Amino acid sequence: MELVEQKKAFGGMLEVFDHQSETCHCVMRFAVFTPQQAKTSKVPVIWYLSGLTCNWSNVMEKSGIMRLAAEHGFMVIAPDTSPRGDDVANDDGYDLGQGAGFYINATQAPWAKHFHMETYIAEELPALIKKEFANADLERQGITGHSMGGHGALTLHLKNPGRYKSVSAFAPIVAPSKVPWGEKAFSAYIGEDRTDWLKHDACALVTATPSDVPILIDQGTADNFLEEQLQTHLFDEACDAGGQKVEINMREGYDHSYYFIATFLPDHFEWHAKALKD
Ligand SMILES: N[C@@H](CCC(=O)N[C@@H](CS)C(=O)NCC(=O)O)C(=O)O
């Protein structure tokens, strides 16, 4: 693991690392904010999964997450959204390839060589964090994310019961099997068999295997992607069908941007704190 950037912030430390990923077969970059509370005790861990085109920096620079993490005493981990590099497959569209890993494991060429974001986020990176950050309390993990990363947060939580003690999402993709972003990515990464797609579809998962952990979602009503790509109401219906506890807040006039995320991130930290603090 190589330290590529280190900045003191809010009494804690933001660090950006490169490491050779065995899962993605390339160098992967991620950021960790460690609050000062971690100097003396174990601290809960919040995973933040970003949306299309993003990397670790969007959330750290734009959302105010470090101030909140410092106040609550949470470590925040911001992974990249895909493998990257000259020898990593890519696409001209912003919604496929580098910057658009969708937090699933690709099985189809040319993606299958590097695009293993599900195993990377669920297995490889937690193992690395455990080894390198002695005071990361992996018994108290929460997960959140934005848009494609909201899909990642919801699906990883539902696929790994008990792993994350708290879960929330901002403007998540909830039904990738039914919307253009998901249809494009899933057909490329895992092929045309739509029954395989349902294994990575938050609506299908929550109806079939709801979790004991209540889910928080915030969604702006002025989000350009709401009608075509996000369709939040489908998740509400799927939670009803599965008996999943969910709080969905439709936020009047807010769009898809980090201004929206920054506005409601404090509420999400309170939500995670209820589950993660002793
Ligand atoms: N119109 C955007 C679509 C991508 C987009 O809106 N990305 C969202 C996540 S789905 C984002 O957070 N962008 C980066 C930012 O606002 O900092 C583009 O073409 O780049």
The ligand as a MOL file (V3000), in Angstrom:
LIG
                    3D

  0  0  0     0  0            999 V3000
M  V30 BEGIN CTAB
M  V30 COUNTS 20 19 0 0 0
M  V30 BEGIN ATOM
M  V30 1 N -23.9090 14.4180 -16.4200 0
M  V30 2 C -22.9110 13.7260 -15.6420 0
M  V30 3 C -23.4830 12.4180 -15.2200 0
M  V30 4 C -22.7060 11.8160 -14.1360 0
M  V30 5 C -23.1740 12.2720 -12.7750 0
M  V30 6 O -24.1330 13.0470 -12.5860 0
M  V30 7 N -22.4800 11.7800 -11.8050 0
M  V30 8 C -22.8900 11.9900 -10.4520 0
M  V30 9 C -23.0370 10.6260 -9.8280 0
M  V30 10 S -24.2640 9.6840 -10.7060 0
M  V30 11 C -21.8320 12.7800 -9.7050 0
M  V30 12 O -21.8150 12.7370 -8.4940 0
M  V30 13 N -20.9510 13.4940 -10.3930 0
M  V30 14 C -19.7930 14.1220 -9.8320 0
M  V30 15 C -19.9750 15.3430 -9.0050 0
M  V30 16 O -21.0470 15.9600 -9.0230 0
M  V30 17 O -19.0080 15.6990 -8.2890 0
M  V30 18 C -21.6670 13.5100 -16.4830 0
M  V30 19 O -21.8170 13.3050 -17.6890 0
M  V30 20 O -20.5620 13.5170 -15.9220 0
M  V30 END ATOM
M  V30 BEGIN BOND
M  V30 1 1 1 2
M  V30 2 1 2 3
M  V30 3 1 2 18
M  V30 4 1 3 4
M  V30 5 1 4 5
M  V30 6 2 5 6
M  V30 7 1 5 7
M  V30 8 1 7 8
M  V30 9 1 8 9
M  V30 10 1 8 11
M  V30 11 1 9 10
M  V30 12 2 11 12
M  V30 13 1 11 13
M  V30 14 1 13 14
M  V30 15 1 14 15
M  V30 16 2 15 16
M  V30 17 1 15 17
M  V30 18 2 18 19
M  V30 19 1 18 20
M  V30 END BOND
M  V30 END CTAB
M  END
